[in-house]
Amino acid sequence: MGRRGWVFGISLIRAVPTEIEEAAAIDGASRLGVFFRVVNPLSCPGVVTVGILGFIARIRPGHPGRGSRLSENAARNRCFERFRRAATP
């Protein structure tokens, strides 16, 4: 996940209402228990969605990351291959 993905992931975790966390704490859950039994299950679908969308954006050609370099290299190689064919007698 990129920087934006982490920002979205953290905001999803913070979006869990504090009343639910307080209710779990009143019921006797520790801070770690509140995170793993309440916050994590509620925010997990959003975090997984951000991860999947980040992965798709990363492998998609034209993305500012690695995908665009791959497509640029492929286009450049095709262009030079045409010039090499034309230059050979």
C-alpha positions as CSV (number, residue, x, y, z in Angstrom):
1,M,0.0,0.0,0.0
2,G,1.2,3.5,-0.8
3,R,1.1,6.6,1.3
4,R,-2.5,7.3,0.3
5,G,-3.5,3.7,1.2
6,W,-2.1,4.1,4.7
7,V,-3.9,7.4,5.2
8,F,-7.2,5.7,4.1
9,G,-6.5,2.7,6.3
10,I,-5.8,4.8,9.4
11,S,-8.9,6.9,8.7
12,L,-11.0,3.7,8.5
13,I,-9.7,2.6,11.9
14,R,-10.4,6.0,13.4
15,A,-13.9,6.0,12.0
16,V,-15.0,3.3,14.4
17,P,-17.3,5.0,17.0
18,T,-15.7,5.5,20.4
19,E,-18.9,4.4,22.0
20,I,-18.4,0.9,20.7
21,E,-14.8,0.9,22.0
22,E,-16.0,2.2,25.4
23,A,-18.7,-0.4,25.6
24,A,-16.1,-3.2,25.0
25,A,-13.9,-1.7,27.7
26,I,-16.8,-1.6,30.1
27,D,-17.4,-5.2,29.4
28,G,-13.9,-6.0,30.5
29,A,-11.9,-6.0,27.3
30,S,-8.3,-4.8,27.4
31,R,-7.0,-2.1,25.0
32,L,-5.5,-4.9,22.8
33,G,-8.7,-6.9,23.1
34,V,-10.7,-3.8,22.0
35,F,-8.5,-3.4,19.0
36,F,-8.5,-7.0,17.9
37,R,-12.1,-7.9,18.8
38,V,-13.9,-4.6,17.9
39,V,-11.9,-2.2,15.8
40,N,-10.1,-4.6,13.6
41,P,-13.2,-6.6,12.5
42,L,-15.1,-3.3,11.8
43,S,-12.4,-1.7,9.8
44,C,-11.0,-4.8,8.0
45,P,-13.3,-4.7,5.0
46,G,-12.3,-1.1,4.2
47,V,-8.6,-1.8,4.7
48,V,-8.7,-4.8,2.5
49,T,-10.6,-2.9,-0.2
50,V,-7.9,-0.1,-0.1
51,G,-5.2,-2.8,-0.4
52,I,-6.9,-4.4,-3.4
53,L,-7.5,-1.1,-5.2
54,G,-3.9,-0.1,-4.5
55,F,-2.6,-3.4,-5.9
56,I,-4.8,-3.0,-9.1
57,A,-3.6,0.6,-9.5
58,R,0.0,-0.5,-9.1
59,I,-0.1,-3.2,-11.8
60,R,-2.3,-1.3,-14.2
61,P,-0.4,0.2,-17.2
62,G,-0.4,4.0,-17.2
63,H,-0.2,4.3,-13.4
64,P,2.5,6.8,-12.2
65,G,4.3,3.9,-10.5
66,R,6.0,1.0,-12.1
67,G,3.2,0.2,-14.6
68,S,3.8,3.3,-16.6
69,R,7.5,2.6,-16.9
70,L,6.8,-0.9,-18.2
71,S,4.5,0.4,-20.9
72,E,6.9,3.2,-21.8
73,N,9.7,0.7,-22.2
74,A,7.6,-1.6,-24.3
75,A,6.6,1.3,-26.6
76,R,10.2,2.5,-26.9
77,N,11.4,-1.0,-27.7
78,R,8.8,-1.4,-30.4
79,C,9.8,1.9,-31.9
80,F,13.5,1.1,-32.0
81,E,12.8,-2.4,-33.4
82,R,11.0,-0.7,-36.3
83,F,14.0,1.5,-36.9
84,R,16.4,-1.4,-36.8
85,R,14.4,-3.3,-39.3
86,A,14.3,-0.3,-41.6
87,A,18.0,0.3,-41.2
88,T,19.2,-3.2,-42.1
89,P,19.7,-3.8,-45.8
